[in-house]
Amino acid sequence: MSFTVRAATPDDHDEILRTVMTAFHDSMEENEVSDAERQVFEAERSLIALDGEEVVGHAGIYTRDLTVPGSVIPAAFVTMVGVRGTHRRQGIASTLLRQQLVDVRATGEAVALLWASEGRIYQRYGYGMATRRLRLAIDTREARLLEPRAKDSRIRGGAPADLLPDIVEAYELVRAERPGYISRNKQWWDFVLADPASRRYGGGPRRAIVHYGQSGPDGYAFYRVKQQWNELGPDGVVQVNNVVAANPVAYRELWRFLLDMDLTRTVSVGFAAIDEPILDMVNEPRRLGATLSDGLWLRIVNVIDALSARRYAAPLDLVLQVEDQLFPQNTGKFRITGLKTGAHCVLTTDQPDLVLDIATLSALYLGGGSAGGLAAAGRIQELRPGAVAEAHAAFTWHHAPAGVEMF
Ligand SMILES: CC(=O)SCCNC(=O)CCNC(=O)[C@H](O)C(C)(C)COP(=O)(O)OP(=O)(O)OC[C@H]1O[C@@H](n2cnc3c(N)ncnc32)[C@H](O)[C@@H]1OP(=O)(O)O
């Protein structure tokens, strides 16, 4: 089978969606496509594969900013990757995904990242597991907050759209500090707030709570309640995306509201960080029902730009020997010097301290992958004793990175 590849046009949007939904065993008819979804579509950054006139594969990109340790950088957010079942395993996704990475580098972005339907799809293209995702299923009768209610603290609840200016203010307080957070312009807030009934999966409409401290809004959470009853009475589930808060009081009081809602017995959280503060705020952490999986997958496309764009938790001076099968520019020896205030990365002929491939370096990038753990897994080779410990201290960050929204 032969296929051609071209950039999409705005008119291709619905056919692309139909193709991707078919690949996901879903259908356009059962999913309302919101205006918000159409608005964020970037036709010129979408690649489609065609068999004759038929769209048979797609890989798209959203252009947004990503918070990395100590900095915010432009990044490519890969989305809607799908190949029709009739055309799978014939190299279509590989062609699209490799071409896409070349385009990302040409655009000037240093990294691409994505949520994987299955992690094993993407490692072959150099993506590394850059964040870990914690899900919580909290038995609210068993896990209680240790601290009493705060004074001078106020919570408002309502429809997200009605509270939006305060929600945006709180989000912006947090975004620049937390690796993994993503910029949201007006279109992206519309996208985040879109709440079509076909995507509620049995839950009610999305609601918001905002916390107000002495200087204004400083935290919020979105949630929906799935109302259910068993033979003993109410058994509702509060489904929370994540809790966004700029300080411990805001975080705690938002949680207090969520954990103590009438007619509910469980709070589920979809996007918690592995250092999520709630783990250290309750009397019975085991009852938070935490489960761990892969989070964001990240691919460095430009080693020099990426490594010099972030900051490092401890002084760093290392030579990394990197192997990248797609980009010859990323293969070689790089000296990285870094501090909390700045960083520099250049090609060098010096002896390497560590040897690793691009997927492993990508896993380290946001501070999520542990250099010690990756070395123990045999993915980093240490040529100078002590170099793994130095990399470990420098690449980690005081906030674990987390992917906090699907895109
Ligand atoms: C960011 C996102 O959008 S994540 C969503 C990804 N999409 C989905 O999961 C939807 C359902 N699946 C699909 O649409 C397709 O099967 C895709 C996109 C995953 C793969 O498309 P294909 O065109 O079949 O991939 P392609 O033929 O290029 O395969 C490349 C290689 O990856 C392997 N591969 C592809 N998909 C998978 C998978 N799901 N599991 C394991 N291996 C896979 C192939 O076996 C092949 O290996 P090889 O080179 O050793 O022979």
The ligand as a Gaussian input file, in Angstrom:
#p B3LYP/6-31G(d) Opt

LIG

0 1
 C       -0.522000      11.309000      21.407000
 C       -1.668000      10.400000      21.008000
 O       -2.501000      10.783000      20.280000
 S       -1.702000       8.802000      21.643000
 C       -2.870000       7.929000      20.627000
 C       -2.271000       6.906000      19.710000
 N       -3.378000       6.300000      18.949000
 C       -4.011000       5.151000      19.303000
 O       -3.665000       4.476000      20.259000
 C       -5.219000       4.773000      18.458000
 C       -5.189000       3.304000      18.017000
 N       -3.967000       2.942000      17.309000
 C       -3.600000       3.505000      16.122000
 O       -4.226000       4.401000      15.609000
 C       -2.345000       2.976000      15.441000
 O       -2.237000       1.599000      15.693000
 C       -1.048000       3.665000      15.914000
 C       -1.118000       5.161000      15.611000
 C       -0.791000       3.454000      17.394000
 C        0.157000       3.050000      15.166000
 O       -0.032000       3.301000      13.784000
 P        0.641000       2.354000      12.673000
 O        0.580000       3.090000      11.402000
 O        0.048000       1.003000      12.758000
 O        2.151000       2.289000      13.208000
 P        3.401000       1.819000      12.339000
 O        2.971000       0.868000      11.279000
 O        4.161000       3.008000      11.897000
 O        4.202000       1.035000      13.462000
 C        5.502000       1.366000      13.847000
 C        5.995000       0.355000      14.819000
 O        5.336000       0.531000      16.065000
 C        4.705000      -0.677000      16.463000
 N        3.450000      -0.303000      17.081000
 C        2.548000       0.590000      16.628000
 N        1.514000       0.663000      17.449000
 C        1.741000      -0.180000      18.455000
 C        1.024000      -0.533000      19.627000
 N       -0.166000       0.001000      19.906000
 N        1.581000      -1.452000      20.443000
 C        2.768000      -2.004000      20.153000
 N        3.503000      -1.693000      19.050000
 C        2.984000      -0.800000      18.220000
 C        4.535000      -1.464000      15.196000
 O        4.445000      -2.842000      15.443000
 C        5.771000      -1.097000      14.421000
 O        6.866000      -1.830000      14.911000
 P        8.067000      -2.300000      13.932000
 O        8.635000      -1.026000      13.361000
 O        8.985000      -3.004000      14.855000
 O        7.412000      -3.162000      12.908000

